[in-house]
């Protein structure tokens, strides 16, 4: 199936679909990792973004259930030079293409990803539309220009847990993690350092956190515009001086 990604400045890249069919808008970004595509796809920080991989072959070791970084993928689209149809790894449970289809993510292969990367590196981050349905360049460019982008958007509310999660029950220090889009590996590392980790939704207020009696509070990283997440800023103000704080 043919597919296109069209940027708001009119630049067009045509390729083939290897994920689900449909149309999505988002900010185009690139990642230069040679491996770790599964971790990138499931990183909540990429909510609202279409991720382009610069390494030419992606998907060659498949997908497994152990290396995910969140409860589901959050990217808007995935762009690669070539998607491997062979998943060669003893832990592989499915192909990258299968995984994208299961999670309703559009993937495009067969475009010059390094040209796309160079373009946004020189021109700056910009909005785009990725589509397998509407393949008219002018129409897609208009849609890209009308898309909301990331400025002023609270995307944290779309990725944060909606309930308190106890990550592990053993450890010397109790650490509360405010989930603005936390990756599971951050929680794994805290647990490995002897922390009892409790993850709370981003809207949890300072009073509730203080009642948990933690030895420290971590503000996680996450997607979107930080200025739009005023409630987390307010929580930080009320916790300063009362507990050790750190953040990503």
N, C-alpha and C positions, 0 to 999 in steps of 0.2 A: 504494500500500500504506500503510495506517495505521501510525503509529509513536507511541511515547510516551517521554518522559523523566520519571522519577519520582525526586524527591529523598528523602533519608533522613528529612526532617521531614514527609513526606507531600505536599508540593506537587507537583502533576501538570501537565504540559504535553503537549498532544496535537497531533500534526501528521501530515505525510506523509513517507514514506521516499523518499530520492533516491540512496542508496548501496546497499550490500549488505544482504541480510536477515540477521537474527540478533539477538543480545543481548550487550551488554557493560556492565561496570561501570567506574566511574572517578570521580575528583574533578572536579566541575564548575568550570570557570574561564571567564573571558571575555576577549576581545581587542577593543580599540576601533579597530583599524586599518581604514582605508578600502580599502586594497589590500594585497597581499602574502599572500593566503590560501594560496598554494602553499608559500611559505617557512614559514608557520606550521604547516601540515599535516606538513611534513617536518622540523621542528625536534625533535631528540631530547629536548629539555627537557620536551616535552609528553607523554612516555610516562606512562601511568597516568591521563591526564586526558581529560575530554570538553570540547572547546573550543567556546565559544559566540561567534559574531561579532555585534557590535552593529550594524555597518553593514547596512542593510536588503537590499542586493542583492549577492550573492556569486557568483562564477563567470563574470562577464560577459566576461573576456578569456581564459578557458580555462586549459589546462595545457600547459607545454612542458618539454622535457628539460634546459634550461639553468638554470632557477631553483630547482632542488631544493637542499635544505640537508643532506641525508644520503642514505644508500644506499636508504632506503625510508621511508615514513610510519610514525610511531610513535604517533599519537594513538589514543585508544580510540573516539572518536565525534566527529561534527562537526555543530553546530547552527546553522542560519541562518534568517532571516526568509523569504527567497526565493532559491532557486537558479536562476540564469539558464540557460535551455536553449540560448541563443545564445552561442557563444564567438567573440567578434569581436576578433581580433588577428592580425597577420600571422605571429606566431611560434607561435600556438596549434596544438597537435597533437591535442588531444582535449578533451572537456568535463570539468568538475569531477565530474559524476555518473559518467562512465565511469572516471575515475581512482579514485574511491572504490570502485567495484565491483571494479576490477582488484586493488586492494590490501586487499580484505575489510574495509572501514571502513563503519560505519553512519552515514548522514547523515539528519538530520531537518530539514524545512523547514515553514513555515506556522505556527510558534508565535510568541508575543510575546517576542522575544529580549530586548527592553529590560526587560520585566517580570521575566524570569528573571535578567538581570544585576543589576537593582535588588535582587532578593530575596537573592542570594548576597552582594551588596555590604553589605547591612544585617545579614544573619544570619551571614555568614562562610562560608568554603569548606566544602562538604559533599559527601558521597558521593552517587552517583546511579546509576541503571540506565537505559540507553537500549535500547529493544527494538522489534522488529517482530513478535515471536512471542507472547510473553505480554503481553496488554494489560489484565490485571487490576490495578487500582491498588494494592490491599492486598498482593497477591503481589509486585509490583515494589518496593514500599516495604520489605518484609521483606528482599528480596534486597539492596537498597541498604544497609540497616543491617548485613547480614551481610558485605558486601564488605570487603576488607582495608584500603582507604584507602591513604594514602602514609606514615603515621608508622611508622618502623622498617623500611621496605621498601628493599632494595637494588635499585633499578631501573637503576643504572648498568651492572650486569652484562648487562642485556638490550639495551643500545644500543651498548656499546663495541665497537670493532673487535676481532676475535680474533687478528689478526696485525699486525706492524709494517707501516705503510704509508709509503712515500716519496712525499710530496705533490709536491715539485719538486726538481730536482737542481742548480739554480744559485742563488747568493746569497752574500753576504759572511758572514752569520752563520748558524750552524747552531742551530736551535731545535727542541727536542723538545716535542711537545704530548701531554700525558697526556689521553687521550680518555675523558672522563666523560660524553660526549654532545655532542661538539663540532659546531658548524655549519660547513659548508663555507666560508661567507663569512669566518669567522675565519681559516681557512687561506689563503684568497685574499688577505686583507689582509696577512697576514704575508709572503707571497710577494711582494706588490707593494712591500713596504718593504725588500726585499733580503735576505730570510731563506730559507735552505734548511730546509724544514719536514719533519720526520719525526714521524709520529703513532704512538704506542704504546698498547697496551691499558691499561685502567685498573689492572690488577693488576701491571703492570710495576714491579719493585722498584727502589730507589734505586741499588743496585750496578750493575744492568744499564744504567740511564740514564747513570751516570757513565762507564761504559766506552764510550759513544757519543761522548764528548768534545764535548758541545754548549756553545754560548756562553750559553744560557739555557734555562729550562724553563717552559712554560705549563701551568697546570692549567685545563682547560676547565670551563665550566658543565655542568649536566646535570640529570636528573630525580630525583625522590624525596627521601628524607630523608638529609641529609649525614652524620648520626650513624651511619647504617647502613653507610657506605662507609669503614670503619675502615682498610682496607688503603691507601687513598689518603692518609689522614691520617698514617699511619706513614711512607709514602714522603716526604711533605712534611717531616716532622720530621728525617729523615735527610739531606735535601738542603739544609736551611737552613744558610747560612754557607759552603756549598761551591760554589754556582752562583747567578747572578741568577735569581730566581723571580718570576713574575707569574701572575695568574689572573683568571678571570671568574666 
